[in-house]
């Protein structure tokens, strides 16, 4: 696959994720949008690695996938804890809470 096609697809995914973060007020939607942005970065990295025929970007992409999984688990666990305490999940609720 051409590098320009991979970069264009990565840019489209990044824009979708950025739009999701900017327009959403729900925590789960924001986490999904962050994951879309991370996947766009991984796709761009893998495209560049396949273009240069190097293995190191692919190994780095595996580490980024693992870190993204940990980020999702921590974010969802925080949102579940907030839901149990306050009964709803909203970013505006987090702004109102005095930590």
DSSP file (Angstrom, degrees, kcal/mol; ACC not computed):
  #  RESIDUE AA STRUCTURE BP1 BP2  ACC     N-H-->O    O-->H-N    N-H-->O    O-->H-N    TCO  KAPPA ALPHA  PHI   PSI    X-CA   Y-CA   Z-CA
    1    1 A X              0   0    0      0, 0.0     2,-0.0     0, 0.0     5,-0.0   0.000 360.0 360.0 360.0 143.4    0.0    0.0    0.0
    2    2 A X     >  -     0   0    0      1,-0.1     4,-1.9     4,-0.0     5,-0.2  -0.328 360.0-128.5 -69.7 148.2    1.3    3.5   -0.8
    3    3 A X  H  > S+     0   0    0      1,-0.2     4,-2.5     2,-0.2     5,-0.2   0.849 108.9  56.2 -65.1 -34.4    2.6    5.6    2.0
    4    4 A X  H  > S+     0   0    0      2,-0.2     4,-2.2     1,-0.2    -1,-0.2   0.869 106.3  50.0 -67.5 -35.0    0.4    8.5    0.9
    5    5 A X  H  > S+     0   0    0      2,-0.2     4,-2.4     1,-0.2    -2,-0.2   0.918 112.2  47.7 -67.1 -42.9   -2.7    6.3    1.3
    6    6 A X  H  X S+     0   0    0     -4,-1.9     4,-2.3     1,-0.2    -2,-0.2   0.910 113.5  47.8 -64.4 -42.0   -1.6    5.2    4.8
    7    7 A X  H  X S+     0   0    0     -4,-2.5     4,-2.3     2,-0.2    -1,-0.2   0.885 111.8  49.8 -67.2 -38.3   -0.9    8.8    5.8
    8    8 A X  H  X S+     0   0    0     -4,-2.2     4,-2.3     2,-0.2    -2,-0.2   0.920 111.9  47.5 -66.4 -43.3   -4.2   10.0    4.4
    9    9 A X  H  X S+     0   0    0     -4,-2.4     4,-2.4     1,-0.2    -2,-0.2   0.893 112.0  51.0 -63.5 -39.8   -6.2    7.3    6.3
   10   10 A X  H  X S+     0   0    0     -4,-2.3     4,-2.4     2,-0.2    -2,-0.2   0.899 109.8  49.8 -63.9 -41.1   -4.2    8.1    9.4
   11   11 A X  H  X S+     0   0    0     -4,-2.3     4,-2.4     2,-0.2    -2,-0.2   0.890 109.9  50.7 -65.0 -39.8   -5.1   11.8    9.1
   12   12 A X  H  X S+     0   0    0     -4,-2.3     4,-2.1     2,-0.2    -2,-0.2   0.925 111.7  47.3 -64.0 -44.7   -8.8   11.0    8.6
   13   13 A X  H  X S+     0   0    0     -4,-2.4     4,-2.4     1,-0.2    -2,-0.2   0.903 111.3  51.6 -63.1 -40.9   -8.8    8.8   11.7
   14   14 A X  H  X S+     0   0    0     -4,-2.4     4,-2.6     1,-0.2    -2,-0.2   0.912 109.9  48.8 -62.0 -42.7   -7.0   11.5   13.7
   15   15 A X  H  X S+     0   0    0     -4,-2.4     4,-2.4     2,-0.2    -1,-0.2   0.877 110.2  51.5 -66.1 -37.4   -9.5   14.1   12.6
   16   16 A X  H  X S+     0   0    0     -4,-2.1     4,-2.1     2,-0.2    -2,-0.2   0.924 112.4  46.2 -63.9 -44.3  -12.4   11.8   13.6
   17   17 A X  H  X S+     0   0    0     -4,-2.4     4,-2.0     2,-0.2    -2,-0.2   0.901 112.5  49.7 -64.9 -41.1  -10.9   11.2   17.0
   18   18 A X  H  X S+     0   0    0     -4,-2.6     4,-2.2     2,-0.2    -2,-0.2   0.893 110.4  50.5 -65.5 -39.9  -10.2   14.9   17.5
   19   19 A X  H  X S+     0   0    0     -4,-2.4     4,-1.9     1,-0.2     5,-0.2   0.899 109.1  52.5 -63.0 -40.7  -13.8   15.8   16.5
   20   20 A X  H  X S+     0   0    0     -4,-2.1     4,-1.3     1,-0.2    -2,-0.2   0.882 111.0  46.1 -63.8 -38.3  -15.1   13.2   19.0
   21   21 A X  H  < S+     0   0    0     -4,-2.0    -1,-0.2     1,-0.2    -2,-0.2   0.903 113.9  48.3 -69.9 -40.5  -13.0   14.7   21.8
   22   22 A X  H  < S+     0   0    0     -4,-2.2    -2,-0.2     1,-0.2    -1,-0.2   0.808 119.8  35.5 -73.0 -29.2  -14.1   18.2   21.0
   23   23 A X  H  < S+     0   0    0     -4,-1.9     2,-0.2    -5,-0.2    -1,-0.2   0.626  98.6  89.9-101.4 -14.2  -17.8   17.6   20.7
   24   24 A X     <  +     0   0    0     -4,-1.3     3,-0.0    -5,-0.2    -4,-0.0  -0.580  39.7 179.5 -91.0 147.5  -18.4   14.9   23.4
   25   25 A X        +     0   0    0     -2,-0.2    66,-2.5    64,-0.1     2,-0.4   0.289  60.8  93.0-118.9   2.6  -19.3   15.5   27.0
   26   26 A X  S  > S-     0   0    0     64,-0.2     4,-1.7     1,-0.1    64,-0.2  -0.837  71.5-138.9-103.2 135.5  -19.5   11.9   28.0
   27   27 A X  H  > S+     0   0    0     -2,-0.4     4,-2.2     1,-0.2     5,-0.2   0.864  99.7  52.6 -62.8 -40.6  -16.4   10.2   29.4
   28   28 A X  H  > S+     0   0    0      1,-0.2     4,-2.3     2,-0.2    -1,-0.2   0.909 109.1  50.0 -64.7 -42.0  -16.7    6.9   27.5
   29   29 A X  H  > S+     0   0    0      1,-0.2     4,-2.1     2,-0.2    -1,-0.2   0.874 109.9  51.5 -63.5 -36.5  -17.0    8.6   24.2
   30   30 A X  H  X S+     0   0    0     -4,-1.7     4,-2.2     2,-0.2    -1,-0.2   0.894 108.6  50.7 -68.5 -38.6  -13.9   10.7   25.0
   31   31 A X  H  X S+     0   0    0     -4,-2.2     4,-2.1     2,-0.2    -2,-0.2   0.905 110.6  49.2 -63.5 -41.0  -12.0    7.5   25.8
   32   32 A X  H  X S+     0   0    0     -4,-2.3     4,-2.0     2,-0.2    -2,-0.2   0.896 110.2  51.3 -64.9 -39.4  -13.0    5.9   22.5
   33   33 A X  H  X S+     0   0    0     -4,-2.1     4,-1.9     2,-0.2    -2,-0.2   0.881 108.5  51.3 -65.6 -37.8  -12.0    9.1   20.7
   34   34 A X  H  X S+     0   0    0     -4,-2.2     4,-2.3     1,-0.2    -1,-0.2   0.895 108.7  51.7 -64.9 -39.3   -8.6    9.0   22.4
   35   35 A X  H  X S+     0   0    0     -4,-2.1     4,-2.5     2,-0.2    -2,-0.2   0.873 107.0  53.2 -64.7 -36.4   -8.2    5.4   21.3
   36   36 A X  H  X S+     0   0    0     -4,-2.0     4,-1.9     2,-0.2    -1,-0.2   0.901 109.2  49.2 -64.1 -40.2   -9.0    6.4   17.7
   37   37 A X  H  X S+     0   0    0     -4,-1.9     4,-2.0     2,-0.2    -2,-0.2   0.912 110.9  49.5 -65.1 -42.1   -6.3    9.0   17.9
   38   38 A X  H  X S+     0   0    0     -4,-2.3     4,-2.2     1,-0.2    -2,-0.2   0.907 110.4  50.6 -63.3 -41.0   -3.8    6.4   19.2
   39   39 A X  H  X S+     0   0    0     -4,-2.5     4,-2.5     1,-0.2    -1,-0.2   0.848 107.2  54.4 -66.4 -32.8   -4.7    4.0   16.5
   40   40 A X  H  X S+     0   0    0     -4,-1.9     4,-2.1     2,-0.2    -1,-0.2   0.909 109.1  48.0 -64.8 -41.3   -4.2    6.7   13.9
   41   41 A X  H  X S+     0   0    0     -4,-2.0     4,-2.2     2,-0.2    -2,-0.2   0.898 111.8  49.9 -65.7 -39.7   -0.7    7.3   15.2
   42   42 A X  H  X S+     0   0    0     -4,-2.2     4,-2.8     2,-0.2     5,-0.2   0.912 109.6  51.3 -64.7 -42.2    0.0    3.6   15.2
   43   43 A X  H  X S+     0   0    0     -4,-2.5     4,-2.3     1,-0.2    -2,-0.2   0.902 110.8  48.2 -62.5 -40.8   -1.2    3.3   11.6
   44   44 A X  H  X S+     0   0    0     -4,-2.1     4,-2.1     2,-0.2    -1,-0.2   0.901 112.7  48.9 -65.1 -40.7    1.1    6.1   10.5
   45   45 A X  H  X S+     0   0    0     -4,-2.2     4,-2.2     2,-0.2    -2,-0.2   0.905 112.2  47.1 -65.9 -43.1    4.0    4.5   12.3
   46   46 A X  H  X S+     0   0    0     -4,-2.8     4,-2.4     2,-0.2     5,-0.2   0.881 110.7  53.3 -67.9 -37.4    3.4    1.1   10.8
   47   47 A X  H  X S+     0   0    0     -4,-2.3     4,-1.6    -5,-0.2    -2,-0.2   0.915 110.9  45.9 -62.1 -42.6    3.0    2.7    7.3
   48   48 A X  H  X S+     0   0    0     -4,-2.1     4,-1.8     1,-0.2    -2,-0.2   0.880 112.4  52.0 -67.6 -36.6    6.4    4.5    7.7
   49   49 A X  H  X>S+     0   0    0     -4,-2.2     5,-2.0     1,-0.2     4,-0.7   0.873 110.0  47.4 -67.3 -36.8    7.9    1.2    9.0
   50   50 A X  H  <5S+     0   0    0     -4,-2.4    -1,-0.2     1,-0.2    -2,-0.2   0.812 110.1  54.0 -73.6 -28.1    6.7   -0.7    6.0
   51   51 A X  H  <5S+     0   0    0     -4,-1.6    -2,-0.2    -5,-0.2    -1,-0.2   0.882 115.3  38.3 -70.5 -38.1    7.9    2.0    3.7
   52   52 A X  H  <5S-     0   0    0     -4,-1.8    -1,-0.2    -5,-0.1    -2,-0.2   0.480 105.4-127.4 -91.4  -3.0   11.4    1.9    5.1
   53   53 A X  T  <5 +     0   0    0     -4,-0.7     2,-0.3     1,-0.2    -3,-0.2   0.886  61.1 142.1  56.6  42.8   11.4   -2.0    5.5
   54   54 A X      < -     0   0    0     -5,-2.0     4,-0.3    -6,-0.1    -1,-0.2  -0.864  47.4-155.3-114.4 149.2   12.4   -1.6    9.2
   55   55 A X  S >> S+     0   0    0     -2,-0.3     4,-1.9     1,-0.1     3,-0.6   0.724  80.6  78.3 -93.3 -25.9   11.2   -3.7   12.1
   56   56 A X  H 3> S+     0   0    0      1,-0.3     4,-2.3     2,-0.2     5,-0.2   0.847  90.9  52.1 -61.1 -38.0   11.8   -1.2   14.9
   57   57 A X  H 3> S+     0   0    0      1,-0.2     4,-1.9     2,-0.2    -1,-0.3   0.856 109.1  52.6 -65.0 -30.1    8.7    1.0   14.2
   58   58 A X  H <> S+     0   0    0     -3,-0.6     4,-1.5    -4,-0.3    -2,-0.2   0.890 109.5  47.5 -70.4 -38.7    6.6   -2.2   14.3
   59   59 A X  H  X S+     0   0    0     -4,-1.9     4,-1.6     2,-0.2    -2,-0.2   0.910 111.5  51.0 -66.5 -42.1    8.0   -3.2   17.7
   60   60 A X  H  X S+     0   0    0     -4,-2.3     4,-2.0     1,-0.2    -2,-0.2   0.867 105.6  56.8 -62.3 -35.9    7.4    0.4   18.9
   61   61 A X  H  X S+     0   0    0     -4,-1.9     4,-2.1     1,-0.2    -1,-0.2   0.862 103.0  54.4 -64.0 -35.8    3.8    0.1   17.7
   62   62 A X  H  X S+     0   0    0     -4,-1.5     4,-2.0     2,-0.2    -1,-0.2   0.901 108.2  48.9 -64.2 -40.2    3.3   -3.0   19.9
   63   63 A X  H  X S+     0   0    0     -4,-1.6     4,-2.3     2,-0.2    -2,-0.2   0.889 109.9  51.6 -65.1 -38.5    4.5   -1.1   22.9
   64   64 A X  H  X S+     0   0    0     -4,-2.0     4,-2.3     2,-0.2    -2,-0.2   0.879 108.1  52.1 -66.6 -37.3    2.1    1.8   22.0
   65   65 A X  H  X S+     0   0    0     -4,-2.1     4,-1.9     2,-0.2    -1,-0.2   0.910 110.0  48.8 -63.5 -41.8   -0.8   -0.8   21.8
   66   66 A X  H  X S+     0   0    0     -4,-2.0     4,-1.9     2,-0.2    -2,-0.2   0.909 111.9  48.1 -64.8 -42.1    0.0   -2.1   25.2
   67   67 A X  H  X S+     0   0    0     -4,-2.3     4,-2.4     1,-0.2    -1,-0.2   0.874 109.8  53.6 -67.0 -36.6    0.2    1.4   26.7
   68   68 A X  H  X S+     0   0    0     -4,-2.3     4,-1.9     2,-0.2    -1,-0.2   0.867 107.1  51.4 -64.4 -36.5   -3.2    2.2   25.0
   69   69 A X  H  X S+     0   0    0     -4,-1.9     4,-2.1     2,-0.2    -2,-0.2   0.908 110.5  48.1 -66.6 -41.3   -4.7   -0.8   26.6
   70   70 A X  H  X S+     0   0    0     -4,-1.9     4,-2.5     1,-0.2     5,-0.2   0.906 109.9  52.9 -64.8 -41.1   -3.5    0.2   30.0
   71   71 A X  H  X S+     0   0    0     -4,-2.4     4,-2.4     1,-0.2    -1,-0.2   0.889 109.1  49.7 -61.8 -39.3   -4.8    3.7   29.5
   72   72 A X  H  X S+     0   0    0     -4,-1.9     4,-2.6     2,-0.2     5,-0.2   0.913 110.6  49.2 -65.9 -43.0   -8.2    2.4   28.6
   73   73 A X  H  X S+     0   0    0     -4,-2.1     4,-2.2     2,-0.2    -2,-0.2   0.925 113.8  45.5 -63.9 -44.8   -8.4    0.2   31.7
   74   74 A X  H  X S+     0   0    0     -4,-2.5     4,-2.1     2,-0.2    -2,-0.2   0.920 114.7  48.4 -65.8 -43.2   -7.4    3.0   34.0
   75   75 A X  H  X S+     0   0    0     -4,-2.4     4,-2.2    -5,-0.2    -2,-0.2   0.912 112.8  46.7 -64.0 -43.4   -9.8    5.4   32.4
   76   76 A X  H  X S+     0   0    0     -4,-2.6     4,-2.4     2,-0.2    -1,-0.2   0.885 110.9  52.5 -67.7 -37.8  -12.7    3.1   32.5
   77   77 A X  H  X S+     0   0    0     -4,-2.2     4,-2.1    -5,-0.2    -1,-0.2   0.894 110.1  48.7 -66.4 -37.4  -12.0    2.2   36.1
   78   78 A X  H  X S+     0   0    0     -4,-2.1     4,-2.2     2,-0.2    -2,-0.2   0.910 111.8  49.1 -64.7 -41.7  -12.0    5.8   37.0
   79   79 A X  H  X S+     0   0    0     -4,-2.2     4,-2.3     2,-0.2    -2,-0.2   0.874 110.3  50.9 -66.7 -36.1  -15.3    6.4   35.2
   80   80 A X  H  X S+     0   0    0     -4,-2.4     4,-2.4     2,-0.2    -1,-0.2   0.907 110.0  49.9 -66.4 -41.0  -16.9    3.4   36.9
   81   81 A X  H  X S+     0   0    0     -4,-2.1     4,-1.6     1,-0.2    -2,-0.2   0.904 112.1  47.6 -63.4 -40.6  -15.8    4.7   40.3
   82   82 A X  H  X S+     0   0    0     -4,-2.2     4,-2.8     1,-0.2     5,-0.4   0.890 111.3  51.3 -67.2 -38.6  -17.3    8.2   39.5
   83   83 A X  H  X S+     0   0    0     -4,-2.3     4,-2.2     1,-0.2    -2,-0.2   0.901 108.7  50.9 -65.4 -40.6  -20.5    6.6   38.3
   84   84 A X  H  < S+     0   0    0     -4,-2.4    -1,-0.2     1,-0.2    -2,-0.2   0.856 117.2  40.0 -64.9 -34.2  -20.8    4.5   41.5
   85   85 A X  H  < S+     0   0    0     -4,-1.6    -2,-0.2    -5,-0.2    -1,-0.2   0.893 131.7  20.7 -83.1 -40.9  -20.4    7.6   43.7
   86   86 A X  H  < S-     0   0    0     -4,-2.8    -3,-0.2     2,-0.2    -2,-0.2   0.579  93.5-124.8-110.9 -12.2  -22.4   10.2   41.7
   87   87 A X  S  < S+     0   0    0     -4,-2.2     2,-0.3    -5,-0.4    -4,-0.2   0.447  81.7  58.2  85.4  -1.3  -24.7    8.2   39.6
   88   88 A X        -     0   0    0     -6,-0.4     2,-0.6     2,-0.1    -2,-0.2  -0.986  69.1-133.5-154.2 160.4  -23.7    9.7   36.2
   89   89 A X        +     0   0    0     -2,-0.3     2,-0.3    -3,-0.1   -62,-0.1  -0.957  42.8 139.8-121.1 112.7  -20.7   10.2   34.0
   90   90 A X     >  -     0   0    0     -2,-0.6     4,-1.4   -64,-0.2   -64,-0.2  -0.987  51.7-135.7-151.5 142.3  -20.2   13.6   32.6
   91   91 A X  H  > S+     0   0    0    -66,-2.5     4,-1.3    -2,-0.3     5,-0.1   0.853 109.4  57.0 -68.0 -33.6  -17.2   15.8   32.1
   92   92 A X  H  > S+     0   0    0    -67,-0.4     4,-1.2     1,-0.2    -1,-0.2   0.825 102.3  56.5 -66.5 -29.6  -19.1   18.8   33.4
   93   93 A X  H  > S+     0   0    0      1,-0.2     4,-1.6     2,-0.2     3,-0.2   0.890 103.3  53.7 -65.2 -39.2  -19.7   16.8   36.6
   94   94 A X  H  < S+     0   0    0     -4,-1.4    -1,-0.2     1,-0.2    -2,-0.2   0.826 105.9  53.1 -65.6 -30.8  -15.9   16.3   37.0
   95   95 A X  H  < S+     0   0    0     -4,-1.3    -1,-0.2     1,-0.2    -2,-0.2   0.815 110.0  48.7 -71.3 -30.1  -15.5   20.1   36.8
   96   96 A X  H  < S+     0   0    0     -4,-1.2    -2,-0.2    -3,-0.2    -1,-0.2   0.772  90.7  94.5 -80.7 -27.6  -18.0   20.6   39.6
   97   97 A X  S  < S-     0   0    0     -4,-1.6     2,-0.8    -5,-0.1    -4,-0.0  -0.444  70.1-139.9 -72.0 134.0  -16.5   18.1   42.0
   98   98 A X              0   0    0     -2,-0.2    -1,-0.1     1,-0.1    -2,-0.1  -0.847 360.0 360.0 -91.8 108.7  -14.1   19.4   44.5
   99   99 A X              0   0    0     -2,-0.8    -1,-0.1     0, 0.0    -2,-0.0   0.488 360.0 360.0 -76.5 360.0  -11.4   16.8   44.8
